[in-house]
Amino acid sequence: MKYKIEVSGKGAESFIFPLTENQREQLSDADVESGNMDYDEICEILEVEDYFSSNDVITGLYNGSHHGEHLFIEVFDETGNKVWESAEDFDFQEVQDEYQYNGGNFLLIEDYQKGNFFNYEINIDGEFNPKLLSCVIVELLDGMSELITDIKYDGQKIDFKDYGDTSSKGFNYLLL
């Protein structure tokens, strides 16, 4: 049977910039993490036209246990009927951890967002079983940020993944 899985909540589109020692020092001295620097000042130090020009972008939902945020999952069958939805305290039975951008100098600019992050389509034999859902969590900057970047079913990557519709709620700046 074919199912559609919609994953919503709060998360971020994270733009990661490797820094020279001089860039890191300038950003630290200006206290970028407090949000006191304006957009143009940050872009000038990074030597980019805009935040979105980063070659390193990671999108995902905040890991609820780390940020106190909850994700919401809805599953629909091929006729559009909702067959399951997660409870507020839903926890994945299995988690695959990945570690990226640890050690070194980085500025992570998080575009804090809310909405529908991912939509999946999956074909399985039989009924949908939420206990078979697992996730991939990417830890960034030595644990300063953790994002759920993917959902798996029965240990397998779901082949069809589409990004949903989110709205920006502001920017956070993390400096390593």
C-alpha positions in Angstrom: 0.0 0.0 0.0 1.1 3.5 -0.7 1.4 6.0 2.2 2.2 9.7 2.4 4.1 10.9 5.5 4.1 14.6 6.4 6.6 15.8 9.0 6.0 19.3 10.6 7.3 21.3 13.5 10.0 23.8 14.3 13.5 23.7 12.8 16.0 25.5 10.7 17.7 25.9 7.4 21.3 26.1 8.5 23.9 27.9 6.5 27.5 26.9 7.6 30.5 29.1 6.8 34.1 27.9 7.4 36.0 30.8 9.0 39.6 31.9 9.0 41.0 32.8 12.4 40.7 36.5 11.6 37.0 36.2 10.5 36.2 34.2 13.7 37.9 36.8 15.8 36.0 39.7 14.1 32.7 37.9 14.6 33.5 37.1 18.2 34.6 40.6 19.0 31.4 42.0 17.5 29.3 39.4 19.5 27.5 38.0 16.4 25.8 35.3 18.6 23.8 38.0 20.5 22.3 39.2 17.2 23.9 42.7 17.6 25.5 42.6 14.1 23.5 43.6 11.0 23.2 41.5 7.9 25.6 43.6 5.8 28.4 43.5 8.5 28.2 39.7 8.7 28.2 39.3 4.9 31.2 41.7 4.6 33.3 39.7 7.1 32.2 36.4 5.4 33.0 37.9 2.0 29.7 36.8 0.5 26.8 38.6 -1.1 24.2 36.9 1.2 23.7 34.1 3.7 22.1 31.9 1.1 25.4 31.6 -0.9 26.8 29.1 1.5 27.9 25.8 -0.1 27.0 24.0 3.1 23.3 24.0 3.9 21.5 21.6 6.2 17.8 21.6 6.7 15.8 19.8 9.4 13.6 19.9 12.5 14.9 20.5 15.9 15.4 17.4 17.9 12.7 17.7 20.6 14.8 16.4 23.4 17.5 19.0 22.8 15.4 22.1 22.1 12.1 21.3 23.9 10.5 21.4 20.4 8.1 18.7 19.2 7.7 17.4 15.7 4.4 16.3 14.3 4.0 13.4 11.9 0.8 12.6 10.0 0.4 9.5 7.8 -2.2 9.2 5.0 -3.2 6.2 2.9 -3.5 6.4 -0.9 -7.1 7.6 -0.6 -6.1 10.5 1.6 -7.5 9.2 4.9 -5.3 9.9 7.9 -4.2 6.5 9.3 -1.9 7.8 12.1 -0.6 10.9 13.8 2.1 11.3 16.4 1.5 12.3 19.9 3.2 15.4 21.3 5.7 13.3 23.2 6.5 10.9 20.2 10.0 9.5 20.3 11.7 7.5 17.6 12.6 3.9 18.6 15.8 4.2 16.7 18.1 7.2 16.0 21.1 7.4 13.6 23.5 10.1 14.7 25.8 11.9 12.3 28.4 14.5 13.3 29.3 17.4 10.9 31.3 20.6 11.1 32.9 19.8 14.4 36.3 21.1 15.3 37.6 24.1 13.5 36.2 27.6 13.0 32.6 27.9 11.7 29.7 30.3 11.7 26.3 28.6 11.6 23.5 30.9 10.6 20.1 29.3 11.4 17.1 30.5 9.6 14.6 29.5 12.4 11.5 28.1 10.7 8.1 26.6 11.4 5.9 24.5 9.2 5.9 21.4 7.1 9.6 20.4 6.5 9.4 17.0 4.8 6.9 14.9 2.8 7.5 11.3 1.9 5.8 8.7 -0.2 6.4 5.1 0.6 5.1 1.8 -0.7 4.9 -1.0 1.9 3.3 -4.4 2.2 0.5 -4.3 4.8 -0.5 -1.6 7.4 1.7 1.3 8.4 3.5 0.7 11.7 4.7 3.9 13.5 7.1 1.8 15.6 9.1 1.2 12.4 9.9 4.9 12.0 13.4 6.1 12.7 15.3 9.2 12.1 18.7 10.7 11.2 20.0 13.4 13.5 22.8 15.6 12.4 24.8 17.2 15.2 26.5 20.5 14.2 29.3 22.5 15.8 30.1 20.1 18.6 26.4 19.8 19.6 25.5 23.5 19.4 22.7 22.5 17.0 20.9 19.2 16.3 18.6 18.7 13.4 16.5 15.7 12.3 17.3 15.7 8.6 15.6 12.5 7.5 13.1 9.9 8.4 13.5 6.2 7.7 10.9 3.3 7.7 11.9 -0.2 8.8 15.6 0.9 8.8 15.4 1.9 5.1 15.8 5.3 3.5 12.5 6.4 1.9 13.2 7.0 -1.8 10.7 9.8 -2.4 11.3 12.9 -0.2 10.0 16.4 -1.0 10.5 19.5 1.0 7.4 21.1 2.4 6.4 24.7 3.1 7.9 26.6 6.1 8.0 30.2 7.2 11.0 32.0 8.6 10.8 33.2 12.2 14.2 34.9 12.4 17.9 34.1 12.5 20.2 32.6 15.2 24.0 32.8 15.0 26.3 30.1 16.4 30.0 30.5 16.4 32.5 27.7 16.9 
